[in-house]
Amino acid sequence: MVGSAGWCGHALIITNPRAGGIGDIALPELVRRCERWVGGAVVHATQTRGDAVALARAATSSTLDGSGPALVVAVGGDGTAREVAHGLATATGAARGPAVAGDAPGGPGPAGPPMFVVPAGTANSWYRTLWEDLPWPEALDTALRQPEPSLRHVDLARLVQNQALVLVGACAGFPPQAIHEAGALTHLTGRARYEAALAALVPRFEPYPGRVLVDGVQVHSGSTLLANVGGGRFRGGQFQLLPDSILDDGLLDVCVIGAEHHPADLLGLTRRAEHVGRPGVVYARGRQVVIERTDARPVWFEHDGEVLVDFGHRFTLEVVPHAVPVLGAPPREPQAARAVAAAGAPPGAPAGGPAGGPAGGPAAGTVTGGGHVAA
């Protein structure tokens, strides 16, 4: 079938019935919109963990031989989006390994169907990264009516310790401990549960002795509140830890916040994206990032909202460039570039980093901020 925008095929809608906000999504409306633009829709509900990976992988394989869907729609939270992305990337062979010298940002991506995310989770950080606060029906119509400007081949990260693919981001320190403790707050639901866990943890969180390496260069060493790698600009649906992240530049963004900052201050600063450039904050980019706790004790660590327990004191993430085709709003101007423009600097002049960084931000392997840096 051919839809009104020239899509040929159908939409595969993968829903997670256990997602925190699934009750807010009108599935019949989603089906009608997909039928209007794409020409048809098939709905599959996941039953267990890993189902979305298998469904997306099978859909991609059949699309490559001409019989599969033209579009895959993930209805759920960040975990569902990550599973669908994993399935799409591994089916096409795009998740083949870390980037190497010569990998150019903006290059061609895999040939499988693109992914659109309908936000039905608790945090919905990935949806906000792609579409800000635009209601999903408007975003879907925009993407399907004009697919070419909306299509981007985004980077993933691979966690070396378990070979998991990371979509939104990975973090050590304060946030994963709060995610873990939120599980006990069963009288609350959704984002309120996570916010209550953050507030309860603030007065008793103990920074950990940490070190972060980016492409083999130590960019931070010392008392650490958090180290976040991605990916998505937002974590927890509202904290802009990586405000200058470019989803398809072939690099991972890294933000490390030291114990110079109190956790309570950190929450407000990252909501407003006002932490970058402050003393004790490191912001860098690279192809490989190592996060470790230097006293060899286990470090709190999560990716895409999933806390990893007893995985040790050291984690390595490697970029998987241009791994998944997604439909999102056209790329936004990074905050660093906007700050330079507001200050009246010439176009292209970087804010806090040497020339050559993507879109006015820091270049690969460079560091901004007041953290401890070793060459």
C-alpha positions as a Markdown table, in Angstrom:
| # | Residue | x | y | z |
|---|---|---|---|---|
| 1 | Met | 0.0 | 0.0 | 0.0 |
| 2 | Val | 1.1 | 3.6 | -0.7 |
| 3 | Gly | 0.2 | 6.4 | 1.8 |
| 4 | Ser | -0.6 | 10.0 | 1.0 |
| 5 | Ala | 3.0 | 11.0 | 1.5 |
| 6 | Gly | 4.4 | 8.4 | -0.9 |
| 7 | Trp | 5.4 | 5.8 | 1.8 |
| 8 | Cys | 5.2 | 2.3 | 0.3 |
| 9 | Gly | 4.4 | -0.5 | 2.7 |
| 10 | His | 3.0 | -0.3 | 6.2 |
| 11 | Ala | 3.9 | 0.8 | 9.7 |
| 12 | Leu | 4.8 | -1.7 | 12.3 |
| 13 | Ile | 3.7 | -0.4 | 15.7 |
| 14 | Ile | 5.5 | -2.0 | 18.7 |
| 15 | Thr | 3.8 | -1.2 | 22.0 |
| 16 | Asn | 4.9 | -1.9 | 25.5 |
| 17 | Pro | 1.7 | -2.5 | 27.6 |
| 18 | Arg | 3.7 | -2.1 | 30.9 |
| 19 | Ala | 5.1 | 1.4 | 30.0 |
| 20 | Gly | 4.5 | 4.0 | 32.6 |
| 21 | Gly | 2.4 | 6.3 | 30.4 |
| 22 | Ile | 0.8 | 3.8 | 28.0 |
| 23 | Gly | -2.6 | 4.7 | 29.3 |
| 24 | Asp | -2.2 | 8.2 | 27.9 |
| 25 | Ile | -1.8 | 7.1 | 24.3 |
| 26 | Ala | -4.8 | 6.7 | 22.1 |
| 27 | Leu | -3.7 | 3.7 | 20.0 |
| 28 | Pro | -6.6 | 3.9 | 17.5 |
| 29 | Glu | -5.5 | 7.5 | 16.8 |
| 30 | Leu | -2.0 | 6.4 | 16.2 |
| 31 | Val | -3.2 | 3.6 | 13.8 |
| 32 | Arg | -5.3 | 6.1 | 11.9 |
| 33 | Arg | -2.5 | 8.5 | 11.4 |
| 34 | Cys | -0.1 | 5.8 | 10.2 |
| 35 | Glu | -2.8 | 4.5 | 7.8 |
| 36 | Arg | -3.2 | 8.0 | 6.5 |
| 37 | Trp | 0.5 | 8.7 | 5.8 |
| 38 | Val | 2.0 | 5.2 | 5.3 |
| 39 | Gly | -0.9 | 3.2 | 3.9 |
| 40 | Gly | -1.4 | 0.6 | 6.7 |
| 41 | Ala | -0.5 | -0.4 | 10.2 |
| 42 | Val | 0.2 | -3.6 | 12.1 |
| 43 | Val | 0.3 | -3.6 | 15.9 |
| 44 | His | 2.3 | -5.9 | 18.1 |
| 45 | Ala | 2.4 | -5.8 | 21.9 |
| 46 | Thr | 5.5 | -7.0 | 23.7 |
| 47 | Gln | 5.1 | -9.6 | 26.4 |
| 48 | Thr | 8.6 | -9.9 | 27.9 |
| 49 | Arg | 11.9 | -8.2 | 27.9 |
| 50 | Gly | 13.6 | -8.5 | 24.5 |
| 51 | Asp | 10.5 | -8.9 | 22.5 |
| 52 | Ala | 10.9 | -5.4 | 20.9 |
| 53 | Val | 14.4 | -6.3 | 19.9 |
| 54 | Ala | 13.2 | -9.4 | 18.1 |
| 55 | Leu | 10.3 | -7.7 | 16.4 |
| 56 | Ala | 12.4 | -4.8 | 15.2 |
| 57 | Arg | 15.1 | -7.2 | 13.9 |
| 58 | Ala | 12.6 | -9.3 | 12.1 |
| 59 | Ala | 11.0 | -6.2 | 10.6 |
| 60 | Thr | 14.3 | -4.9 | 9.3 |
| 61 | Ser | 15.3 | -8.2 | 7.8 |
| 62 | Ser | 12.0 | -8.5 | 5.9 |
| 63 | Thr | 12.2 | -4.8 | 4.8 |
| 64 | Leu | 15.6 | -5.5 | 3.3 |
| 65 | Asp | 14.1 | -8.3 | 1.1 |
| 66 | Gly | 11.2 | -6.1 | 0.1 |
| 67 | Ser | 8.3 | -7.5 | 2.2 |
| 68 | Gly | 8.7 | -5.6 | 5.5 |
| 69 | Pro | 7.4 | -2.4 | 7.0 |
| 70 | Ala | 8.4 | 1.0 | 5.8 |
| 71 | Leu | 8.3 | 2.4 | 9.3 |
| 72 | Val | 8.7 | 1.1 | 12.9 |
| 73 | Val | 6.9 | 3.0 | 15.6 |
| 74 | Ala | 8.0 | 2.3 | 19.2 |
| 75 | Val | 5.3 | 3.1 | 21.8 |
| 76 | Gly | 6.8 | 3.1 | 25.2 |
| 77 | Gly | 9.5 | 4.7 | 27.2 |
| 78 | Asp | 13.3 | 4.9 | 26.8 |
| 79 | Gly | 13.7 | 1.2 | 27.4 |
| 80 | Thr | 11.3 | 0.3 | 24.6 |
| 81 | Ala | 13.0 | 2.8 | 22.3 |
| 82 | Arg | 16.4 | 1.3 | 23.2 |
| 83 | Glu | 15.2 | -2.3 | 22.4 |
| 84 | Val | 13.8 | -1.2 | 19.0 |
| 85 | Ala | 17.0 | 0.6 | 18.2 |
| 86 | His | 19.0 | -2.4 | 19.1 |
| 87 | Gly | 16.9 | -4.6 | 16.9 |
| 88 | Leu | 17.2 | -2.2 | 13.9 |
| 89 | Ala | 20.9 | -1.7 | 14.3 |
| 90 | Thr | 21.9 | -5.4 | 14.7 |
| 91 | Ala | 19.6 | -6.5 | 11.8 |
| 92 | Thr | 21.4 | -4.2 | 9.3 |
| 93 | Gly | 24.9 | -4.9 | 10.6 |
| 94 | Ala | 25.2 | -1.2 | 11.5 |
| 95 | Ala | 26.3 | -2.1 | 15.1 |
| 96 | Arg | 29.5 | -3.6 | 13.8 |
| 97 | Gly | 31.9 | -2.1 | 16.3 |
| 98 | Pro | 33.5 | 1.1 | 17.5 |
| 99 | Ala | 34.3 | 4.0 | 15.2 |
| 100 | Val | 37.8 | 4.1 | 13.7 |
| 101 | Ala | 39.9 | 6.8 | 12.2 |
| 102 | Gly | 38.3 | 7.8 | 8.9 |
| 103 | Asp | 34.7 | 7.4 | 10.0 |
| 104 | Ala | 33.0 | 10.6 | 8.7 |
| 105 | Pro | 30.1 | 12.1 | 10.5 |
| 106 | Gly | 27.0 | 12.5 | 8.4 |
| 107 | Gly | 27.8 | 9.5 | 6.2 |
| 108 | Pro | 25.2 | 7.1 | 4.9 |
| 109 | Gly | 23.3 | 5.0 | 7.4 |
| 110 | Pro | 21.8 | 1.5 | 7.3 |
| 111 | Ala | 19.1 | 0.6 | 4.8 |
| 112 | Gly | 16.4 | -0.6 | 7.3 |
| 113 | Pro | 13.1 | 1.2 | 8.1 |
| 114 | Pro | 13.3 | 4.3 | 10.2 |
| 115 | Met | 12.1 | 4.5 | 13.8 |
| 116 | Phe | 9.6 | 6.9 | 15.3 |
| 117 | Val | 9.0 | 7.0 | 19.0 |
| 118 | Val | 5.6 | 7.7 | 20.7 |
| 119 | Pro | 6.4 | 8.8 | 24.3 |
| 120 | Ala | 4.5 | 6.4 | 26.6 |
| 121 | Gly | 7.1 | 6.0 | 29.4 |
| 122 | Thr | 8.0 | 7.7 | 32.6 |
| 123 | Ala | 10.8 | 10.0 | 31.5 |
| 124 | Asn | 10.6 | 9.9 | 27.7 |
| 125 | Ser | 14.1 | 11.4 | 27.5 |
| 126 | Trp | 14.7 | 10.2 | 23.9 |
| 127 | Tyr | 11.5 | 11.7 | 22.6 |
| 128 | Arg | 12.3 | 15.0 | 24.2 |
| 129 | Thr | 15.8 | 14.9 | 22.6 |
| 130 | Leu | 14.2 | 14.4 | 19.2 |
| 131 | Trp | 11.1 | 16.6 | 19.4 |
| 132 | Glu | 11.3 | 18.8 | 22.5 |
| 133 | Asp | 7.8 | 19.2 | 23.9 |
| 134 | Leu | 5.9 | 18.9 | 20.6 |
| 135 | Pro | 2.8 | 16.6 | 21.1 |
| 136 | Trp | 3.4 | 13.3 | 19.4 |
| 137 | Pro | 0.5 | 13.6 | 16.9 |
| 138 | Glu | 2.0 | 16.8 | 15.5 |
| 139 | Ala | 5.5 | 15.3 | 15.5 |
| 140 | Leu | 4.2 | 12.2 | 13.7 |
| 141 | Asp | 2.4 | 14.2 | 11.0 |
| 142 | Thr | 5.5 | 16.4 | 10.5 |
| 143 | Ala | 7.8 | 13.4 | 10.2 |
| 144 | Leu | 5.6 | 11.4 | 7.8 |
| 145 | Arg | 4.5 | 14.3 | 5.7 |
| 146 | Gln | 8.1 | 15.4 | 5.1 |
| 147 | Pro | 10.2 | 12.3 | 5.8 |
| 148 | Glu | 13.4 | 13.5 | 4.1 |
| 149 | Pro | 14.3 | 16.5 | 6.4 |
| 150 | Ser | 13.2 | 14.4 | 9.4 |
| 151 | Leu | 15.4 | 11.4 | 8.8 |
| 152 | Arg | 18.7 | 11.1 | 10.7 |
| 153 | His | 21.1 | 8.2 | 11.2 |
| 154 | Val | 21.9 | 8.5 | 14.9 |
| 155 | Asp | 24.8 | 7.1 | 16.8 |
| 156 | Leu | 24.6 | 4.5 | 19.5 |
| 157 | Ala | 27.1 | 3.5 | 22.2 |
| 158 | Arg | 28.3 | 0.0 | 22.9 |
| 159 | Leu | 28.9 | -1.0 | 26.5 |
| 160 | Val | 32.0 | -3.2 | 26.3 |
| 161 | Gln | 31.3 | -5.0 | 29.6 |
| 162 | Asn | 28.1 | -6.7 | 28.3 |
| 163 | Gln | 28.0 | -5.7 | 24.6 |
| 164 | Ala | 24.7 | -3.8 | 25.2 |
| 165 | Leu | 23.8 | -1.0 | 22.8 |
| 166 | Val | 23.0 | 2.3 | 24.5 |
| 167 | Leu | 20.5 | 4.8 | 23.0 |
| 168 | Val | 19.8 | 7.6 | 25.4 |
| 169 | Gly | 22.9 | 7.5 | 27.5 |
| 170 | Ala | 24.8 | 6.0 | 30.4 |
| 171 | Cys | 25.6 | 7.4 | 33.8 |
| 172 | Ala | 27.6 | 6.7 | 36.9 |
| 173 | Gly | 27.1 | 8.1 | 40.4 |
| 174 | Phe | 24.2 | 10.1 | 41.8 |
| 175 | Pro | 21.4 | 9.4 | 39.1 |
| 176 | Pro | 21.7 | 5.6 | 39.0 |
| 177 | Gln | 21.6 | 5.3 | 42.8 |
| 178 | Ala | 18.4 | 7.4 | 42.7 |
| 179 | Ile | 16.9 | 5.2 | 40.0 |
| 180 | His | 17.7 | 2.2 | 42.1 |
| 181 | Glu | 16.1 | 3.7 | 45.3 |
| 182 | Ala | 13.0 | 4.9 | 43.3 |
| 183 | Gly | 12.0 | 1.2 | 43.0 |
| 184 | Ala | 11.1 | 1.1 | 46.7 |
| 185 | Leu | 8.7 | 4.1 | 46.4 |
| 186 | Thr | 5.8 | 2.0 | 45.4 |
| 187 | His | 3.2 | 4.6 | 46.6 |
| 188 | Leu | 4.3 | 6.9 | 43.7 |
| 189 | Thr | 4.3 | 6.5 | 40.0 |
| 190 | Gly | 5.9 | 8.0 | 36.9 |
| 191 | Arg | 8.3 | 10.9 | 37.1 |
| 192 | Ala | 7.1 | 11.8 | 40.6 |
| 193 | Arg | 8.7 | 8.6 | 41.9 |
| 194 | Tyr | 12.1 | 9.5 | 40.4 |
| 195 | Glu | 11.9 | 13.1 | 41.7 |
| 196 | Ala | 11.1 | 11.9 | 45.2 |
| 197 | Ala | 14.1 | 9.5 | 45.1 |
| 198 | Leu | 16.4 | 12.3 | 44.0 |
| 199 | Ala | 15.2 | 14.6 | 46.8 |
| 200 | Ala | 15.6 | 11.8 | 49.4 |
| 201 | Leu | 19.1 | 11.0 | 48.2 |
| 202 | Val | 20.4 | 14.6 | 48.1 |
| 203 | Pro | 21.4 | 14.9 | 51.8 |
| 204 | Arg | 23.1 | 11.6 | 52.1 |
| 205 | Phe | 24.8 | 11.0 | 48.7 |
| 206 | Glu | 28.5 | 10.5 | 49.0 |
| 207 | Pro | 30.6 | 11.4 | 45.9 |
| 208 | Tyr | 32.9 | 8.7 | 44.7 |
| 209 | Pro | 36.6 | 8.8 | 43.8 |
| 210 | Gly | 36.5 | 8.7 | 40.0 |
| 211 | Arg | 38.4 | 9.0 | 36.8 |
| 212 | Val | 37.2 | 9.5 | 33.2 |
| 213 | Leu | 39.2 | 8.9 | 30.1 |
| 214 | Val | 38.2 | 10.1 | 26.6 |
| 215 | Asp | 40.0 | 8.5 | 23.8 |
| 216 | Gly | 42.8 | 7.5 | 26.2 |
| 217 | Val | 43.1 | 11.0 | 27.6 |
| 218 | Gln | 42.3 | 11.6 | 31.3 |
| 219 | Val | 39.8 | 14.4 | 31.5 |
| 220 | His | 38.8 | 14.1 | 35.1 |
| 221 | Ser | 40.2 | 12.6 | 38.3 |
| 222 | Gly | 38.9 | 13.3 | 41.7 |
| 223 | Ser | 35.7 | 13.3 | 43.8 |
| 224 | Thr | 32.8 | 12.8 | 41.5 |
| 225 | Leu | 29.0 | 13.4 | 41.6 |
| 226 | Leu | 28.3 | 11.9 | 38.2 |
| 227 | Ala | 29.7 | 11.0 | 34.8 |
| 228 | Asn | 27.2 | 10.9 | 31.9 |
| 229 | Val | 27.8 | 9.7 | 28.4 |
| 230 | Gly | 25.6 | 9.9 | 25.3 |
| 231 | Gly | 23.6 | 10.4 | 23.2 |
| 232 | Gly | 20.5 | 12.1 | 24.3 |
| 233 | Arg | 20.5 | 15.7 | 25.6 |
| 234 | Phe | 17.9 | 14.8 | 28.3 |
| 235 | Arg | 18.1 | 12.3 | 31.2 |
| 236 | Gly | 15.3 | 11.7 | 33.5 |
| 237 | Gly | 13.1 | 13.5 | 31.0 |
| 238 | Gln | 14.1 | 17.0 | 32.2 |
| 239 | Phe | 17.8 | 17.2 | 33.0 |
| 240 | Gln | 19.9 | 18.5 | 30.1 |
| 241 | Leu | 23.2 | 16.9 | 31.0 |
| 242 | Leu | 24.4 | 17.0 | 27.4 |
| 243 | Pro | 22.9 | 20.2 | 26.0 |
| 244 | Asp | 25.3 | 20.3 | 23.1 |
| 245 | Ser | 25.0 | 16.7 | 22.0 |
| 246 | Ile | 24.8 | 16.1 | 18.2 |
| 247 | Leu | 23.1 | 12.8 | 17.6 |
| 248 | Asp | 24.8 | 11.9 | 14.3 |
| 249 | Asp | 28.3 | 13.3 | 14.6 |
| 250 | Gly | 30.0 | 10.0 | 15.2 |
| 251 | Leu | 31.1 | 11.0 | 18.7 |
| 252 | Leu | 30.0 | 10.4 | 22.3 |
| 253 | Asp | 29.4 | 13.5 | 24.5 |
| 254 | Val | 30.7 | 13.3 | 28.0 |
| 255 | Cys | 29.8 | 15.4 | 31.0 |
| 256 | Val | 31.5 | 14.9 | 34.4 |
| 257 | Ile | 30.4 | 16.9 | 37.4 |
| 258 | Gly | 32.8 | 17.0 | 40.4 |
| 259 | Ala | 32.0 | 17.3 | 44.1 |
| 260 | Glu | 32.6 | 21.0 | 44.0 |
| 261 | His | 28.8 | 21.1 | 43.4 |
| 262 | His | 26.1 | 20.1 | 45.9 |
| 263 | Pro | 23.6 | 17.6 | 44.5 |
| 264 | Ala | 20.7 | 20.0 | 45.2 |
| 265 | Asp | 22.4 | 22.7 | 43.1 |
| 266 | Leu | 23.1 | 20.1 | 40.4 |
| 267 | Leu | 19.4 | 19.4 | 39.9 |
| 268 | Gly | 18.5 | 23.0 | 39.2 |
| 269 | Leu | 21.6 | 23.7 | 37.0 |
| 270 | Thr | 21.1 | 20.7 | 34.7 |
| 271 | Arg | 17.3 | 21.4 | 34.4 |
| 272 | Arg | 18.3 | 24.7 | 32.9 |
| 273 | Ala | 21.4 | 23.5 | 31.1 |
| 274 | Glu | 23.5 | 26.0 | 33.1 |
| 275 | His | 26.2 | 23.7 | 34.4 |
| 276 | Val | 28.5 | 23.6 | 31.4 |
| 277 | Gly | 31.5 | 25.8 | 31.8 |
| 278 | Arg | 31.3 | 26.1 | 35.6 |
| 279 | Pro | 34.3 | 25.1 | 37.8 |
| 280 | Gly | 34.3 | 21.4 | 38.5 |
| 281 | Val | 32.3 | 20.5 | 35.3 |
| 282 | Val | 34.0 | 18.8 | 32.3 |
| 283 | Tyr | 32.4 | 18.5 | 28.9 |
| 284 | Ala | 34.2 | 16.6 | 26.2 |
| 285 | Arg | 33.6 | 14.4 | 23.1 |
| 286 | Gly | 35.3 | 11.3 | 21.8 |
| 287 | Arg | 34.9 | 7.8 | 20.3 |
| 288 | Gln | 35.7 | 5.9 | 23.5 |
| 289 | Val | 34.9 | 6.8 | 27.1 |
| 290 | Val | 36.1 | 4.9 | 30.2 |
| 291 | Ile | 34.4 | 5.6 | 33.5 |
| 292 | Glu | 35.9 | 4.1 | 36.7 |
| 293 | Arg | 35.9 | 4.3 | 40.4 |
| 294 | Thr | 39.5 | 4.5 | 41.5 |
| 295 | Asp | 39.2 | 2.7 | 44.9 |
| 296 | Ala | 38.1 | -0.4 | 43.0 |
| 297 | Arg | 34.7 | -0.5 | 44.8 |
| 298 | Pro | 31.6 | -1.0 | 42.6 |
| 299 | Val | 30.2 | 2.2 | 41.1 |
| 300 | Trp | 26.5 | 2.9 | 40.7 |
| 301 | Phe | 26.0 | 2.7 | 36.9 |
| 302 | Glu | 23.0 | 2.7 | 34.5 |
| 303 | His | 22.2 | 3.0 | 30.8 |
| 304 | Asp | 18.8 | 3.9 | 29.4 |
| 305 | Gly | 17.4 | 3.8 | 32.9 |
| 306 | Glu | 18.5 | 0.3 | 33.6 |
| 307 | Val | 20.8 | 0.0 | 36.7 |
| 308 | Leu | 23.5 | -2.5 | 36.4 |
| 309 | Val | 24.3 | -4.2 | 39.7 |
| 310 | Asp | 27.6 | -5.8 | 40.6 |
| 311 | Phe | 29.2 | -5.1 | 37.2 |
| 312 | Gly | 32.3 | -3.7 | 38.9 |
| 313 | His | 34.2 | -0.4 | 39.1 |
| 314 | Arg | 35.1 | 0.3 | 35.4 |
| 315 | Phe | 32.9 | 0.7 | 32.4 |
| 316 | Thr | 34.0 | 1.3 | 28.8 |
| 317 | Leu | 31.7 | 2.8 | 26.1 |
| 318 | Glu | 32.5 | 2.9 | 22.4 |
| 319 | Val | 30.6 | 4.8 | 19.7 |
| 320 | Val | 28.7 | 2.9 | 17.0 |
| 321 | Pro | 28.3 | 5.7 | 14.4 |
| 322 | His | 25.2 | 6.2 | 12.3 |
| 323 | Ala | 23.6 | 3.0 | 13.5 |
| 324 | Val | 19.9 | 3.7 | 13.5 |
| 325 | Pro | 17.6 | 5.7 | 11.1 |
| 326 | Val | 15.2 | 7.8 | 13.2 |
| 327 | Leu | 12.6 | 10.4 | 12.4 |
| 328 | Gly | 13.0 | 13.6 | 14.4 |
| 329 | Ala | 12.9 | 17.3 | 14.2 |
| 330 | Pro | 15.7 | 18.9 | 12.1 |
| 331 | Pro | 19.0 | 19.3 | 14.1 |
| 332 | Arg | 19.0 | 22.1 | 16.6 |
| 333 | Glu | 21.8 | 24.6 | 17.1 |
| 334 | Pro | 23.9 | 23.4 | 20.1 |
| 335 | Gln | 23.8 | 25.6 | 23.2 |
| 336 | Ala | 27.5 | 26.5 | 23.0 |
| 337 | Ala | 27.0 | 27.9 | 19.5 |
| 338 | Arg | 23.9 | 29.9 | 20.6 |
| 339 | Ala | 25.9 | 31.3 | 23.5 |
| 340 | Val | 28.6 | 32.5 | 21.1 |
| 341 | Ala | 26.1 | 34.0 | 18.8 |
| 342 | Ala | 24.4 | 35.8 | 21.6 |
| 343 | Ala | 27.7 | 37.2 | 22.7 |
| 344 | Gly | 28.3 | 38.6 | 19.2 |
| 345 | Ala | 31.2 | 36.3 | 18.3 |
| 346 | Pro | 31.7 | 35.5 | 14.6 |
| 347 | Pro | 29.7 | 32.5 | 13.3 |
| 348 | Gly | 31.4 | 29.2 | 13.9 |
| 349 | Ala | 33.6 | 30.5 | 16.8 |
| 350 | Pro | 33.5 | 27.8 | 19.5 |
| 351 | Ala | 32.3 | 28.4 | 23.1 |
| 352 | Gly | 34.9 | 27.1 | 25.5 |
| 353 | Gly | 36.7 | 24.8 | 23.0 |
| 354 | Pro | 39.2 | 25.0 | 20.2 |
| 355 | Ala | 38.2 | 25.5 | 16.6 |
| 356 | Gly | 37.0 | 22.5 | 14.8 |
| 357 | Gly | 34.5 | 21.1 | 17.3 |
| 358 | Pro | 31.1 | 20.1 | 15.8 |
| 359 | Ala | 28.7 | 23.0 | 15.4 |
| 360 | Gly | 30.7 | 25.3 | 17.6 |
| 361 | Gly | 31.1 | 22.8 | 20.5 |
| 362 | Pro | 34.3 | 21.1 | 21.7 |
| 363 | Ala | 36.1 | 18.9 | 19.2 |
| 364 | Ala | 36.8 | 15.2 | 19.7 |
| 365 | Gly | 39.1 | 14.7 | 22.7 |
| 366 | Thr | 39.0 | 18.3 | 23.9 |
| 367 | Val | 37.7 | 19.5 | 27.2 |
| 368 | Thr | 35.8 | 22.5 | 28.4 |
| 369 | Gly | 35.0 | 23.6 | 32.0 |
| 370 | Gly | 37.0 | 23.6 | 35.2 |
| 371 | Gly | 37.6 | 19.9 | 35.8 |
| 372 | His | 40.9 | 18.3 | 36.4 |
| 373 | Val | 42.5 | 17.6 | 33.0 |
| 374 | Ala | 45.6 | 15.7 | 32.0 |
| 375 | Ala | 47.1 | 15.7 | 28.5 |
